[in-house]
Amino acid sequence: MAELQKTRAGTRRHEIVEIATRLFLENGFAATSMSMVAAAAGLTKASLYHHFPGKEDLFAACVTDGYAAELSQLRTIAEDPSTPPPDKMRAALMALYDTIITSPVGRMSPLIAEVSRAFPSVARSFHDDYIAPQHQILARIIADGVRSGHFNDLDPKLFLHLVFGPIVTLSLSREMFATFADLDRYFPVTDLRDGHIDTLMRLLARSG
């Protein structure tokens, strides 16, 4: 019985996070109230506060929970002993694009930047629960590639900056100009993604 109640609570929490993510994307952080989330989720405010002590806690959950599946996917890629490092890296980069550019939580990048300044706890949670583990996973793939002779011995921090900078910039640009009818002409995800990944793989590749 206790296990069933725990499962139900986890499912309910996930539903609340999905609803809140949609409302944050539609209305922004400031204009999304706990009352709005509670009403959309069919809860009383008291019940919502039972799950999340405050709006910043709810927002942090939307961010970290939303990226949990992507982190799990990255770990699976990195830990597969049958896949060579170049294939792992390419798969990991594709996963990053899928999450940061196309997923609901990825589209929250502008809100994350805004809210993190006002609520340092959100910034800390986002960094510790998502950014740091993500960097560690990619650094592991790089290290495996260097050891196996597939990759050049590059500075991991510099390489990771080259990975994330263009992806985050593309995400922010597409959100900033989302009302453009010809958005894909200015910011074509597939072309930019493929060109970016090919460039990174050439930079990593060890010749000879």
C-alpha positions as CSV (number, residue, x, y, z in Angstrom):
1,M,0.0,0.0,0.0
2,A,2.8,2.4,0.9
3,E,4.6,1.7,-2.4
4,L,1.3,2.3,-4.3
5,Q,0.8,5.6,-2.6
6,K,4.4,6.6,-3.4
7,T,3.9,5.7,-7.0
8,R,0.7,7.7,-7.2
9,A,2.3,10.7,-5.5
10,G,5.2,10.5,-8.0
11,T,2.8,10.4,-10.9
12,R,0.8,13.3,-9.6
13,R,3.9,15.3,-9.1
14,H,4.9,14.6,-12.7
15,E,1.5,15.8,-14.0
16,I,1.8,19.0,-12.0
17,V,5.3,19.7,-13.4
18,E,4.1,19.1,-17.0
19,I,1.1,21.5,-16.4
20,A,3.3,24.1,-14.8
21,T,5.9,23.9,-17.6
22,R,3.2,24.6,-20.2
23,L,1.9,27.6,-18.1
24,F,5.4,29.0,-17.6
25,L,6.0,28.8,-21.4
26,E,2.7,30.4,-22.2
27,N,2.7,33.2,-19.6
28,G,6.2,33.6,-18.3
29,F,7.4,33.2,-14.8
30,A,6.0,36.4,-13.2
31,A,2.5,36.0,-14.8
32,T,2.1,32.4,-13.8
33,S,0.7,32.1,-10.3
34,M,0.5,29.1,-8.0
35,S,-3.3,29.6,-8.1
36,M,-3.2,29.2,-11.9
37,V,-1.2,26.0,-11.7
38,A,-3.4,24.6,-8.9
39,A,-6.6,25.3,-11.0
40,A,-5.1,23.8,-14.1
41,A,-4.1,20.7,-12.2
42,G,-7.4,20.4,-10.4
43,L,-5.8,21.0,-7.0
44,T,-6.4,23.4,-4.1
45,K,-3.5,25.8,-3.5
46,A,-2.9,24.1,-0.2
47,S,-2.5,20.8,-2.0
48,L,-0.1,22.3,-4.5
49,Y,2.0,23.8,-1.7
50,H,2.2,20.4,-0.2
51,H,4.1,19.3,-3.3
52,F,6.1,22.5,-3.8
53,P,6.8,25.0,-1.0
54,G,6.9,28.0,-3.5
55,K,6.8,29.0,-7.1
56,E,10.5,29.0,-7.5
57,D,10.6,25.4,-6.2
58,L,8.0,24.5,-8.7
59,F,10.0,26.2,-11.5
60,A,13.2,24.5,-10.5
61,A,11.3,21.1,-10.6
62,C,10.1,21.9,-14.1
63,V,13.7,22.5,-15.2
64,T,15.4,19.6,-13.4
65,D,12.7,17.0,-14.0
66,G,12.4,18.0,-17.6
67,Y,16.1,17.3,-18.2
68,A,16.1,14.1,-16.2
69,A,15.2,11.9,-19.2
70,E,17.9,13.6,-21.3
71,L,20.5,12.9,-18.6
72,S,19.5,9.3,-18.4
73,Q,19.8,9.0,-22.2
74,L,23.3,10.6,-22.1
75,R,24.4,8.2,-19.4
76,T,23.1,5.2,-21.4
77,I,25.1,6.5,-24.5
78,A,28.3,7.0,-22.5
79,E,28.1,3.6,-20.7
80,D,27.5,1.5,-23.8
81,P,30.7,-0.6,-24.1
82,S,29.9,-1.7,-27.6
83,T,29.8,1.8,-29.1
84,P,33.1,3.6,-30.1
85,P,33.7,7.1,-28.7
86,P,33.0,9.0,-32.0
87,D,29.6,7.4,-32.3
88,K,28.9,8.0,-28.6
89,M,29.8,11.7,-29.0
90,R,27.7,12.1,-32.1
91,A,24.7,10.5,-30.4
92,A,25.2,12.6,-27.3
93,L,25.3,15.8,-29.4
94,M,22.1,14.8,-31.2
95,A,20.4,14.2,-27.9
96,L,21.5,17.7,-26.7
97,Y,19.9,19.3,-29.7
98,D,16.7,17.3,-29.3
99,T,16.4,18.5,-25.6
100,I,17.6,22.1,-25.8
101,I,15.9,23.0,-29.1
102,T,12.7,21.0,-29.4
103,S,11.6,19.9,-25.9
104,P,9.3,22.0,-23.7
105,V,11.9,22.4,-21.0
106,G,14.6,23.3,-23.6
107,R,12.3,26.1,-24.8
108,M,12.5,27.5,-21.2
109,S,16.0,28.7,-21.7
110,P,15.1,32.5,-21.6
111,L,13.0,31.9,-18.5
112,I,15.8,30.0,-16.8
113,A,18.2,32.9,-17.4
114,E,15.6,35.4,-16.1
115,V,14.5,33.5,-13.0
116,S,18.0,32.4,-12.0
117,R,19.0,36.0,-11.4
118,A,16.1,36.6,-9.0
119,F,16.3,33.2,-7.3
120,P,19.8,31.9,-6.9
121,S,18.5,28.6,-5.6
122,V,17.1,27.9,-9.1
123,A,20.4,28.7,-10.7
124,R,22.2,26.4,-8.2
125,S,19.7,23.6,-8.7
126,F,19.9,23.9,-12.5
127,H,23.7,23.8,-12.4
128,D,24.1,21.0,-9.9
129,D,21.3,18.7,-11.1
130,Y,21.7,19.2,-14.9
131,I,24.6,21.3,-16.2
132,A,27.4,19.7,-14.0
133,P,26.3,16.0,-14.6
134,Q,25.8,16.7,-18.3
135,H,29.4,18.1,-18.6
136,Q,30.8,15.2,-16.7
137,I,29.1,12.7,-19.1
138,L,30.5,14.5,-22.1
139,A,33.9,14.8,-20.5
140,R,33.9,11.1,-19.9
141,I,33.2,10.4,-23.6
142,I,36.1,12.7,-24.5
143,A,38.4,11.0,-22.1
144,D,37.5,7.6,-23.4
145,G,38.1,8.8,-27.0
146,V,41.5,10.2,-26.1
147,R,42.5,6.9,-24.4
148,S,41.3,4.8,-27.3
149,G,43.2,7.1,-29.8
150,H,40.0,8.3,-31.5
151,F,40.2,11.9,-30.2
152,N,42.7,14.7,-29.9
153,D,43.7,15.6,-26.4
154,L,41.7,18.8,-26.2
155,D,40.9,21.0,-23.2
156,P,37.5,19.5,-22.1
157,K,36.2,22.9,-20.8
158,L,37.0,24.6,-24.0
159,F,35.4,21.9,-26.1
160,L,32.3,21.9,-23.9
161,H,32.0,25.7,-24.4
162,L,32.1,25.1,-28.1
163,V,29.4,22.4,-27.7
164,F,26.9,24.4,-25.7
165,G,27.4,27.9,-26.9
166,P,25.9,27.5,-30.4
167,I,23.1,25.2,-29.1
168,V,21.9,27.6,-26.4
169,T,22.2,30.6,-28.7
170,L,20.1,28.8,-31.3
171,S,17.5,28.0,-28.6
172,L,17.4,31.5,-27.4
173,S,17.2,32.9,-30.9
174,R,14.3,30.7,-31.9
175,E,12.4,31.7,-28.7
176,M,13.1,35.4,-29.2
177,F,11.9,35.4,-32.8
178,A,9.2,32.6,-32.4
179,T,6.6,34.8,-34.0
180,F,8.4,35.0,-37.3
181,A,6.5,33.1,-40.0
182,D,9.8,32.3,-41.7
183,L,11.6,31.3,-38.5
184,D,13.2,28.3,-40.1
185,R,14.7,30.3,-42.9
186,Y,16.6,32.4,-40.3
187,F,17.3,29.6,-37.8
188,P,17.1,26.2,-39.6
189,V,17.6,23.7,-36.9
190,T,18.6,20.7,-39.0
191,D,21.2,22.5,-41.1
192,L,22.7,24.3,-38.2
193,R,22.7,21.2,-36.0
194,D,24.3,19.0,-38.7
195,G,27.0,21.6,-39.5
196,H,27.8,22.2,-35.9
197,I,28.1,18.5,-35.0
198,D,30.3,17.8,-38.1
199,T,32.6,20.7,-37.1
200,L,32.9,19.4,-33.6
201,M,33.6,15.9,-34.7
202,R,36.3,17.1,-37.1
203,L,37.9,19.1,-34.3
204,L,37.9,16.0,-32.1
205,A,39.1,13.5,-34.7
206,R,42.7,12.4,-34.4
207,S,44.3,12.1,-37.8
208,G,46.6,9.4,-38.7
